[in-house]
Amino acid sequence: MEPTGIEPRDDHRIDVSGDDEGELLVRWLSEILYLHEAEGFLPCAFRVAYVASGRAEGVVTGELYDPSRHRILAQIKAVTYHQIEVVREQDGWRARVILDV
């Protein structure tokens, strides 16, 4: 999917739990993937409000898929744990995650 042209029309709250930051990231991204698959939701912005104590909360913003305006180039099948890396740095977070396409 090309991210240009997706408008911030709808917000979806995401609240996930996990044993560590890697699991939180996989679950967070899996929730967004579910929104896409189940509702046709296309994300364009993310606001993470809280990450601590095995929980992550935030909001994903975007709109529903419109075939006349959006072009999907490839489908993501799953978010994987393979070689996942999440590191807290002085100025934020750095992560690597592999998606199954």
C-alpha positions as MATLAB code, in Angstrom:
seq = 'MEPTGIEPRDDHRIDVSGDDEGELLVRWLSEILYLHEAEGFLPCAFRVAYVASGRAEGVVTGELYDPSRHRILAQIKAVTYHQIEVVREQDGWRARVILDV';
ca = [
       0.000    0.000    0.000;
       1.190    3.499   -0.707;
       0.790    5.562    2.506;
       0.128    8.813    0.649;
      -3.516    9.716    0.274;
      -4.705    8.129    3.523;
      -6.604   10.717    5.504;
      -6.842   10.887    9.336;
     -10.620   10.405    9.532;
     -11.055    7.755   12.228;
      -9.277    6.853   15.471;
      -8.971    3.373   16.940;
      -7.715    2.859   20.464;
      -5.174    0.078   20.922;
      -4.437   -1.453   24.315;
      -2.210   -4.529   24.425;
      -0.342   -6.476   27.057;
       2.777   -8.608   26.842;
       5.755   -9.979   28.719;
       8.306   -7.637   27.121;
       8.663   -4.801   24.613;
       9.039   -7.210   21.675;
       5.780   -8.929   22.472;
       4.079   -5.552   22.949;
       5.245   -4.429   19.504;
       4.074   -7.631   17.818;
       0.680   -7.429   19.513;
       0.340   -3.697   18.713;
       1.086   -4.262   15.019;
      -1.134   -7.364   14.964;
      -4.054   -5.266   16.231;
      -3.513   -2.812   13.383;
      -3.318   -5.694   10.903;
      -6.583   -7.060   12.302;
      -8.259   -3.664   11.813;
      -7.132   -3.720    8.190;
      -8.249   -7.282    7.521;
     -11.573   -7.136    9.395;
     -12.687   -3.573    8.661;
     -10.599   -2.415    5.703;
      -8.911    0.203    7.887;
      -5.792    1.914    6.521;
      -3.537    3.547    9.141;
      -1.672    6.793    8.565;
      -0.638    7.989   12.045;
       0.104    6.505   15.468;
       0.183    7.983   18.950;
       1.628    5.821   21.696;
       0.439    7.194   25.034;
       1.880    4.628   27.425;
       4.467    1.814   27.403;
       5.353    0.240   30.751;
       4.567   -2.616   33.110;
       3.728   -5.048   30.309;
       1.199   -2.738   28.637;
       1.070   -0.404   25.664;
      -1.755    2.024   24.939;
      -2.333    4.440   22.145;
      -4.346    5.428   19.104;
      -4.016    4.611   15.425;
      -5.561    7.085   12.994;
      -6.587    6.522    9.389;
      -9.567    5.751    7.215;
     -11.402    2.920    5.499;
     -10.053    1.514    2.256;
     -11.526    3.181   -0.829;
     -10.516    1.353   -4.039;
     -11.028    4.522   -6.072;
      -8.389    6.360   -3.974;
      -6.091    3.741   -2.459;
      -3.788    1.292   -4.180;
      -2.613   -1.750   -2.210;
       0.640   -3.119   -3.581;
       1.110   -6.107   -1.225;
      -0.769   -7.728    1.647;
       0.807   -8.337    5.040;
      -0.084  -11.841    6.229;
       1.341  -11.690    9.758;
       3.600   -9.902   12.194;
       6.393  -12.236   13.293;
       8.662  -12.619   16.312;
      11.552  -13.642   14.024;
      14.628  -11.512   14.867;
      12.478   -8.970   16.706;
      14.432   -6.213   18.393;
      13.097   -3.356   20.530;
      15.562   -1.033   22.238;
      14.864    2.028   24.369;
      17.325    4.798   23.539;
      17.966    8.207   25.026;
      15.676    9.989   22.561;
      13.008    7.298   22.046;
      12.715    3.729   20.799;
      14.341    1.754   17.981;
      12.758   -1.425   16.695;
      13.152   -4.079   14.031;
      10.260   -6.330   13.132;
       9.802   -8.697   10.219;
       6.428   -8.930    8.497;
       5.239  -11.991    6.582;
       4.013  -10.864    3.154;
];
